[in-house]
Amino acid sequence: MISQVKEISVTRDNAAEPNPAILPSTPGERHGNAAVTSRAAGFTLLEVIIAMAVLAVALVAVFQSQSQSVAMLNRSRFETTASLLAKSRMAELEVTISSLLRSDRGGFGDDFPDYSWEVNVEGTPLSGLVKMTVVVTNDRMKRHNTYRLELYRIVSSQ
């Protein structure tokens, strides 16, 4: 089979004017008698509103995450500091002579001005055994501001 290719020639009545269907144009630009409009020229108002809503939701999630991480950092800092202060106070009580053990309260001085401590020494049902409780408090924090450490110690009954 032999195929034949025919050359098709299109003639126009107005050859001086370009064909508007094949020219790049901007919306509203006129070529000849036909107005050219393009929907791909920009975003619609609805598309912009939806994009802003998605962005707002994403930013709220990011800011909430940031706020939560700051709160967790403060809580972690308190737990670390309070536990070390309570352990140091408890170490002082462990080396104290049994007859001088008593309940007391105080602060940690200029090194930790926001922290205070309280020691409670209580007897137990077992003779010769006392329960010592150290409570460290951060006076600046409103919630979750106490750390409690308990120790049982054998005391001589002299």
C-alpha positions in Angstrom: 0.0 0.0 0.0 1.2 3.3 -0.9 0.1 6.2 1.2 -0.2 9.6 -0.2 0.4 12.7 1.8 -1.6 15.7 0.8 -0.5 19.1 1.6 -3.4 21.2 2.8 -3.3 24.8 2.4 -5.6 27.1 4.3 -6.3 30.5 3.1 -7.9 33.2 5.1 -9.9 36.2 4.0 -7.9 38.5 6.2 -4.3 37.3 5.9 -2.9 40.4 7.7 -4.5 39.6 11.0 -3.0 36.8 13.1 -5.0 33.8 14.3 -6.1 34.5 17.9 -6.3 30.8 18.8 -2.6 30.3 18.5 -1.2 33.5 19.9 -0.1 33.8 23.5 -2.1 36.5 25.2 -3.1 38.1 28.4 -6.7 38.0 29.8 -8.9 40.5 28.1 -6.5 41.2 25.3 -8.3 41.4 21.9 -7.0 39.9 18.7 -9.2 41.0 15.9 -12.8 40.6 16.7 -12.5 37.8 19.3 -11.8 38.5 23.1 -9.2 36.1 24.6 -9.7 35.1 28.2 -7.6 32.6 30.2 -8.6 31.0 33.5 -5.0 29.9 34.0 -3.8 33.5 34.4 -4.1 33.6 38.2 -5.7 32.3 41.4 -9.4 32.7 42.2 -10.5 34.2 45.5 -11.7 30.8 46.6 -8.3 29.2 46.0 -6.6 32.0 48.0 -9.0 31.6 50.9 -8.5 27.8 51.0 -4.7 28.2 51.0 -4.9 30.8 53.8 -7.1 28.4 55.9 -4.6 25.5 55.4 -1.8 27.8 56.3 -3.6 29.0 59.5 -4.3 25.5 60.6 -0.6 24.5 60.1 0.6 27.6 62.0 -1.7 26.9 64.9 -0.3 23.4 65.2 3.3 24.7 65.0 2.7 27.3 67.7 0.9 24.8 70.0 3.8 22.4 69.6 6.3 25.2 70.4 4.3 26.2 73.5 4.1 22.6 74.7 7.9 22.1 74.3 8.6 25.2 76.4 6.3 24.0 79.1 8.0 20.6 79.1 11.4 22.3 79.2 10.3 24.2 82.3 8.9 21.1 84.0 12.1 19.2 83.2 14.3 22.0 84.6 12.2 22.0 87.8 12.4 18.2 88.2 16.1 18.2 87.7 16.9 21.1 90.1 14.4 20.1 92.8 15.6 16.5 92.9 19.2 17.5 93.3 18.3 20.0 96.0 16.2 17.5 97.8 19.0 14.9 97.6 21.5 17.3 99.0 19.3 18.2 101.9 18.6 14.6 102.6 22.3 13.8 102.6 22.8 16.5 105.2 20.0 14.8 107.3 21.7 11.4 106.9 24.9 12.6 108.6 23.0 14.5 111.3 23.2 12.9 114.8 20.0 11.1 115.6 19.2 13.2 118.7 19.3 16.4 116.6 16.9 15.2 113.9 13.8 17.4 113.9 11.3 19.0 111.5 12.4 22.3 110.0 12.1 24.6 106.9 14.2 27.1 105.1 15.6 28.2 101.8 18.6 27.5 99.6 20.0 31.0 99.8 21.2 33.2 96.9 22.1 30.2 94.7 18.4 29.1 94.3 16.3 32.0 95.5 13.0 30.6 94.1 13.3 27.3 95.9 12.5 26.5 99.5 12.6 23.2 101.5 10.7 21.6 104.4 11.8 18.6 106.4 9.3 16.5 108.4 10.7 13.9 110.8 8.0 11.5 112.0 8.1 8.3 114.1 6.9 5.0 112.7 5.2 2.1 114.4 8.5 0.3 114.5 10.7 1.5 117.4 14.1 2.9 116.3 12.9 3.8 112.8 12.0 7.4 111.7 10.5 8.6 108.4 12.2 11.7 107.0 10.4 13.6 104.3 12.0 16.5 102.3 9.7 18.6 100.2 11.3 21.1 97.8 9.0 23.8 96.4 9.5 26.3 93.7 7.8 29.5 94.9 7.5 31.0 91.4 5.6 28.2 89.7 1.9 28.0 90.1 1.3 24.2 89.4 3.4 21.1 89.8 5.8 23.0 92.0 6.7 20.5 94.7 9.1 17.6 94.8 8.9 15.1 97.6 11.7 12.7 98.8 11.2 10.2 101.6 13.8 8.2 103.6 13.6 5.8 106.5 16.4 5.9 109.0 17.3 3.8 111.9 18.0 5.9 115.0 19.4 4.8 118.3 17.1 5.1 121.3 19.6 6.6 123.7 
